[in-house]
Amino acid sequence: MNGEGFTTKVKAGDKVSVGDELVEFDIELIKQKASSAISPVIITNSDVIKQIDIVDTAQLIKATSTVLKIEVN
Protein backbone atom coordinates (compact mmCIF):
# COMPACT_ATOMS: atom_id res chain seq x y z
CA MET A 1 0.00 0.00 0.00
CA ASN A 2 3.12 2.19 0.21
CA GLY A 3 1.74 4.21 3.12
CA GLU A 4 -1.67 4.80 1.56
CA GLY A 5 -4.34 5.00 4.25
CA PHE A 6 -1.83 5.74 7.04
CA THR A 7 -1.01 9.10 8.62
CA THR A 8 1.82 9.24 11.17
CA LYS A 9 1.32 11.57 14.11
CA VAL A 10 4.89 11.39 15.49
CA LYS A 11 8.35 11.22 13.99
CA ALA A 12 11.51 9.36 14.94
CA GLY A 13 12.98 10.77 18.15
CA ASP A 14 9.72 12.27 19.44
CA LYS A 15 8.93 11.58 23.09
CA VAL A 16 5.47 10.11 23.57
CA SER A 17 3.24 9.61 26.58
CA VAL A 18 0.48 7.18 27.46
CA GLY A 19 -2.54 7.97 25.32
CA ASP A 20 -0.64 9.88 22.62
CA GLU A 21 -1.88 9.18 19.11
CA LEU A 22 0.93 7.61 17.10
CA VAL A 23 -0.71 6.76 13.81
CA GLU A 24 -4.09 7.15 12.14
CA PHE A 25 -5.27 4.59 9.62
CA ASP A 26 -8.22 3.82 7.37
CA ILE A 27 -9.20 0.27 8.38
CA GLU A 28 -11.69 -0.10 5.54
CA LEU A 29 -9.04 0.80 2.96
CA ILE A 30 -6.64 -1.65 4.61
CA LYS A 31 -9.27 -4.42 4.48
CA GLN A 32 -9.79 -3.70 0.77
CA LYS A 33 -6.16 -3.41 -0.32
CA ALA A 34 -3.96 -5.35 2.12
CA SER A 35 -3.59 -9.10 2.42
CA SER A 36 -4.44 -8.84 6.15
CA ALA A 37 -5.75 -6.28 8.66
CA ILE A 38 -3.72 -7.79 11.52
CA SER A 39 -1.66 -5.08 13.22
CA PRO A 40 1.56 -6.23 14.87
CA VAL A 41 2.96 -4.48 17.93
CA ILE A 42 6.71 -4.02 17.60
CA ILE A 43 8.86 -3.27 20.62
CA THR A 44 12.30 -2.07 19.56
CA ASN A 45 13.89 -1.61 22.98
CA SER A 46 13.11 -5.01 24.45
CA ASP A 47 16.44 -5.02 26.29
CA VAL A 48 14.88 -2.79 28.98
CA ILE A 49 11.77 -4.95 29.44
CA LYS A 50 11.43 -7.07 32.57
CA GLN A 51 7.97 -8.54 31.82
CA ILE A 52 5.23 -8.34 29.17
CA ASP A 53 1.67 -9.41 29.90
CA ILE A 54 -0.98 -9.68 27.18
CA VAL A 55 -4.12 -8.23 28.76
CA ASP A 56 -6.79 -8.18 26.08
CA THR A 57 -7.06 -9.79 22.67
CA ALA A 58 -10.82 -9.42 22.20
CA GLN A 59 -12.68 -6.48 20.69
CA LEU A 60 -10.79 -3.30 21.55
CA ILE A 61 -12.24 0.11 22.34
CA LYS A 62 -10.30 3.19 21.21
CA ALA A 63 -8.45 4.97 24.03
CA THR A 64 -9.96 2.57 26.59
CA SER A 65 -8.67 -0.96 26.07
CA THR A 66 -5.38 -2.09 27.56
CA VAL A 67 -3.67 -4.55 25.21
CA LEU A 68 -0.30 -5.03 26.91
CA LYS A 69 1.21 -4.31 30.29
CA ILE A 70 4.96 -3.86 30.14
CA GLU A 71 7.26 -3.67 33.14
CA VAL A 72 10.68 -2.18 32.49
CA ASN A 73 13.91 -2.73 34.40
C-alpha positions as CSV (number, residue, x, y, z in Angstrom):
1,M,0.0,0.0,0.0
2,N,3.1,2.2,0.2
3,G,1.7,4.2,3.1
4,E,-1.7,4.8,1.6
5,G,-4.3,5.0,4.3
6,F,-1.8,5.7,7.0
7,T,-1.0,9.1,8.6
8,T,1.8,9.2,11.2
9,K,1.3,11.6,14.1
10,V,4.9,11.4,15.5
11,K,8.3,11.2,14.0
12,A,11.5,9.4,14.9
13,G,13.0,10.8,18.1
14,D,9.7,12.3,19.4
15,K,8.9,11.6,23.1
16,V,5.5,10.1,23.6
17,S,3.2,9.6,26.6
18,V,0.5,7.2,27.5
19,G,-2.5,8.0,25.3
20,D,-0.6,9.9,22.6
21,E,-1.9,9.2,19.1
22,L,0.9,7.6,17.1
23,V,-0.7,6.8,13.8
24,E,-4.1,7.2,12.1
25,F,-5.3,4.6,9.6
26,D,-8.2,3.8,7.4
27,I,-9.2,0.3,8.4
28,E,-11.7,-0.1,5.5
29,L,-9.0,0.8,3.0
30,I,-6.6,-1.7,4.6
31,K,-9.3,-4.4,4.5
32,Q,-9.8,-3.7,0.8
33,K,-6.2,-3.4,-0.3
34,A,-4.0,-5.4,2.1
35,S,-3.6,-9.1,2.4
36,S,-4.4,-8.8,6.1
37,A,-5.7,-6.3,8.7
38,I,-3.7,-7.8,11.5
39,S,-1.7,-5.1,13.2
40,P,1.6,-6.2,14.9
41,V,3.0,-4.5,17.9
42,I,6.7,-4.0,17.6
43,I,8.9,-3.3,20.6
44,T,12.3,-2.1,19.6
45,N,13.9,-1.6,23.0
46,S,13.1,-5.0,24.5
47,D,16.4,-5.0,26.3
48,V,14.9,-2.8,29.0
49,I,11.8,-4.9,29.4
50,K,11.4,-7.1,32.6
51,Q,8.0,-8.5,31.8
52,I,5.2,-8.3,29.2
53,D,1.7,-9.4,29.9
54,I,-1.0,-9.7,27.2
55,V,-4.1,-8.2,28.8
56,D,-6.8,-8.2,26.1
57,T,-7.1,-9.8,22.7
58,A,-10.8,-9.4,22.2
59,Q,-12.7,-6.5,20.7
60,L,-10.8,-3.3,21.6
61,I,-12.2,0.1,22.3
62,K,-10.3,3.2,21.2
63,A,-8.4,5.0,24.0
64,T,-10.0,2.6,26.6
65,S,-8.7,-1.0,26.1
66,T,-5.4,-2.1,27.6
67,V,-3.7,-4.5,25.2
68,L,-0.3,-5.0,26.9
69,K,1.2,-4.3,30.3
70,I,5.0,-3.9,30.1
71,E,7.3,-3.7,33.1
72,V,10.7,-2.2,32.5
73,N,13.9,-2.7,34.4
